[in-house]
Amino acid sequence: MYKILFLLMFVFASPNVIAEWTAIQWSHEDGGLTLYVDYTTIRKEGDKVRMLSLVDFEVVDNKEIDLFSSRAQNEYDCKTKKIRQLFYALYSGSMGKGKMEHSNSEYLKWLTIKPGSMEEAMWVAACGGKT
């Protein structure tokens, strides 16, 4: 367990870690963000898949906002169409760069994925499903 947490902290804390971020199609109702996934991080075990994702916030006035991006590792249940967050980190710079302002490595409970949501777009990317 400690090895996994150490590895996750290393991956998320190091600004020099090279990720192959791919923007995926998803429309937020009021725009303002871009969703990326790193397909090279997909790990499958039965019906479950783990994958890294990144949300880059489009900031118009950075005087009032100090968070510009977030990175997360989620686990997806491809059979029941559920998601749970395993780790996330919030950054002061775009594309997961800058100072890590906050992080959480507590595994959250499984949630049912809502149609048309950002979580559904990530589930499709991770599980290869169709919406």
Secondary structure, 3 states (H helix, E strand, C coil): CHHHHHHHHHHHHCCCCCCCEEECCCCCCCCCEEEEEEEEEEEEECCEEEEEEEEEECCCCCCCCCCCEEEEEEEEECCCCEEEEEEEEEECCHHHCCCEEEEECCCCCCEECCCCCHHHHHHHHHHCCCC
